[in-house]
Amino acid sequence: MPHFLKFLLCLALFTPPFILAAPVLGKLTLDVSSEKKQGSIRVKNTDSYPVLLYSSTEYVPDSEAKNFLVPTQPVLRLEAGEEKDVRFVLLLKEPPQQELYARALFEAIPASKDNAVVVNIKQSIPAIVRIADAGSSQRHWEALEWRITSDKSMTVRNPSKSVIRMASIISLTPGGKTLDLKKSYILPGQSLSLPLPTANQGMPTQVKITPIAHDGTAMPPHVFKVQN
């Protein structure tokens, strides 16, 4: 028997089986209503064994808003094939004046099995507190303002009350250069400044982004004119 086949046989015989725990989330974004002070997401256990689902909230470092969202059941049991709604509640006494952004975390831990290696996958999705004043525009990213500053940097500002999400890599025209925003969202009222790449094509006049809709799906690219 070839040495490689012997190696695979030994690996199969002596390596404990893997148990992978990864529940299926019903959507890409957790929307929380500021009026109802809650939001929910459906989670399904597609595995053949029961799991304990741990839910929590993670706050982004560039937001001043903290500790405003918690799951009502931080730990719940899901039987094999079972699905349940996980509800998050808003802790603010007064409704926010602009949308808030955090991350909802989900981790499933299966029942312990002998001689098995358990691999837990932690899933993280955006959790956004929606407000009525933000408007119902499906193209809310059009509010972004792009400008070249005196120090030859690219500045993008979000003057709206909405959290605007997009792919982190943006394209510049002319020249075809790209910039990395280092994140996929811009908070209400937030500005980001990025150094422009050194090139001989001159200053960019247009910026192309890939916006992300409210439900978390990627939209067709959108082009902005750059203000000087």
C-alpha positions in Angstrom: 0.0 0.0 0.0 1.4 3.4 -0.9 2.7 5.5 2.0 0.2 8.3 1.4 -2.8 5.8 1.5 -1.4 4.4 4.8 -1.2 7.9 6.2 -4.9 8.6 5.2 -6.0 5.4 6.8 -4.2 6.1 10.0 -5.6 9.6 10.1 -9.1 8.3 9.7 -8.6 5.6 12.4 -7.0 7.7 15.0 -8.3 11.3 14.5 -11.5 11.9 16.5 -14.6 13.0 14.4 -15.4 16.6 14.1 -18.7 18.1 15.3 -19.4 21.5 13.5 -21.9 23.8 15.2 -23.2 26.5 12.9 -26.9 27.5 13.2 -28.6 29.1 10.2 -29.7 32.7 10.6 -32.9 33.8 9.0 -31.5 37.1 7.7 -28.4 39.1 7.1 -29.2 42.1 9.4 -31.0 42.4 12.7 -33.4 45.4 12.4 -34.5 46.9 15.7 -37.4 49.3 15.8 -36.9 52.3 18.0 -40.7 52.7 18.3 -41.3 49.1 19.4 -38.0 48.9 21.2 -37.3 45.4 19.9 -36.2 43.3 16.9 -35.9 39.6 16.3 -34.2 37.1 14.1 -35.1 33.4 13.4 -32.4 30.9 14.1 -32.5 27.2 13.0 -30.5 24.3 14.2 -29.9 22.3 11.0 -27.7 19.7 12.8 -28.8 16.3 14.0 -28.1 17.0 17.6 -29.3 19.6 20.1 -27.3 22.8 20.7 -27.2 25.6 23.2 -27.4 29.0 21.3 -25.5 31.9 23.0 -26.6 35.4 21.8 -24.9 38.7 22.7 -24.2 42.2 21.5 -20.9 43.6 20.4 -20.4 47.4 20.2 -18.2 49.0 17.5 -15.3 51.1 18.8 -16.1 54.2 16.8 -19.6 54.6 18.2 -20.2 56.5 21.4 -23.5 54.6 21.9 -23.0 51.6 24.2 -25.1 49.1 26.2 -28.3 49.9 24.4 -29.3 46.4 23.1 -29.5 43.0 24.8 -31.0 39.6 23.9 -34.0 38.6 26.1 -32.7 35.0 26.1 -28.9 35.0 26.1 -28.9 31.2 26.2 -31.5 28.9 24.7 -31.7 25.3 23.6 -32.4 24.3 20.1 -33.3 20.7 19.4 -32.2 19.0 16.1 -34.1 20.7 13.3 -35.8 23.2 15.6 -36.0 26.9 14.9 -36.8 29.8 17.3 -37.0 33.6 17.3 -34.2 35.3 19.2 -35.5 38.7 20.4 -33.3 41.7 21.2 -34.7 44.7 23.2 -33.7 48.3 23.2 -32.7 49.6 26.7 -32.8 53.4 25.9 -35.4 55.4 27.9 -35.7 58.0 25.1 -35.8 57.1 21.4 -32.5 57.8 19.6 -32.3 60.8 17.2 -30.3 58.8 14.7 -29.8 55.2 13.8 -27.5 53.2 16.0 -25.1 50.4 14.9 -23.8 47.3 16.7 -23.2 43.6 16.0 -25.4 40.7 17.1 -23.3 37.6 17.9 -24.5 34.0 17.8 -22.6 30.9 18.9 -24.0 27.4 19.1 -22.4 24.8 21.4 -23.5 21.2 20.8 -24.0 18.5 23.3 -20.7 16.9 24.3 -19.9 13.7 22.5 -17.2 11.2 23.4 -14.1 11.1 21.2 -15.3 14.1 19.2 -13.7 17.4 18.5 -16.3 20.2 18.7 -15.8 23.2 16.4 -18.0 26.2 17.3 -18.5 28.9 14.7 -19.4 32.3 16.0 -21.5 34.3 13.6 -21.8 38.1 13.6 -24.3 40.3 11.8 -25.1 44.0 11.9 -27.7 45.1 14.4 -29.2 48.5 13.4 -31.7 50.5 15.5 -34.0 52.1 12.9 -35.8 55.4 13.4 -38.8 56.8 11.6 -37.1 60.1 11.0 -34.4 58.5 8.8 -36.8 58.2 5.9 -37.8 55.3 3.8 -35.4 55.8 0.9 -34.1 52.6 -0.5 -31.1 54.5 -1.8 -30.0 56.1 1.4 -26.3 55.9 0.5 -26.8 58.7 -2.0 -26.5 61.1 0.9 -22.8 60.5 1.2 -20.5 63.5 0.4 -17.1 62.9 -1.1 -14.4 65.6 -1.1 -10.7 66.1 -1.7 -9.2 68.2 1.1 -6.3 70.6 1.0 -3.9 67.9 2.2 -4.8 65.7 -0.8 -6.8 63.3 1.2 -10.2 61.8 0.3 -12.9 62.6 2.9 -16.4 61.0 3.0 -19.1 62.3 5.2 -22.5 60.9 6.1 -24.8 63.9 6.8 -27.9 61.7 7.2 -29.5 60.1 10.2 -29.0 56.6 8.6 -26.3 54.1 9.0 -24.8 53.7 5.5 -23.2 50.4 4.6 -21.0 49.5 1.7 -18.2 47.3 0.6 -15.0 48.5 2.2 -13.1 48.8 -1.1 -13.9 51.8 -3.3 -12.7 52.7 -6.8 -11.4 56.0 -8.0 -11.6 57.5 -11.4 -9.5 58.4 -13.4 -6.7 56.0 -12.7 -8.5 53.0 -11.5 -6.9 53.1 -8.0 -8.7 51.7 -5.0 -9.0 52.8 -1.3 -9.8 50.6 1.7 -12.2 52.2 4.2 -11.2 49.4 6.7 -14.8 48.9 7.6 -18.2 48.5 5.8 -20.3 51.2 7.5 -20.4 54.9 8.1 -22.3 56.1 11.1 -24.7 59.1 11.0 -22.7 62.4 11.1 -19.4 60.5 10.8 -16.6 61.5 8.5 -13.7 59.4 7.3 -10.4 60.7 5.8 -8.2 58.5 3.7 -4.8 59.4 2.1 -5.0 59.2 -1.7 -2.6 56.9 -3.5 0.4 58.7 -5.2 0.0 58.5 -8.9 0.4 60.6 -12.0 -3.2 60.4 -13.1 -4.2 63.5 -11.2 -6.9 63.9 -8.6 -9.9 61.6 -8.8 -13.1 63.1 -10.0 -15.4 60.2 -9.3 -15.8 57.5 -6.6 -17.5 54.2 -7.2 -18.9 52.2 -4.3 -20.9 49.0 -3.8 -23.7 49.9 -1.4 -25.5 47.5 0.9 -29.2 47.7 1.2 -31.2 47.7 4.5 -31.6 43.9 4.3 -27.9 43.3 3.9 -27.8 42.5 0.2 -25.2 44.1 -2.1 -26.6 46.6 -4.6 -25.3 47.6 -8.0 -22.3 50.0 -7.9 -23.1 53.7 -7.5 -20.9 56.5 -8.7 -20.4 59.8 -6.9 -18.8 63.0 -8.2 -16.0 64.2 -6.0 -16.1 67.8 -4.7 -12.9 69.8 -4.6 
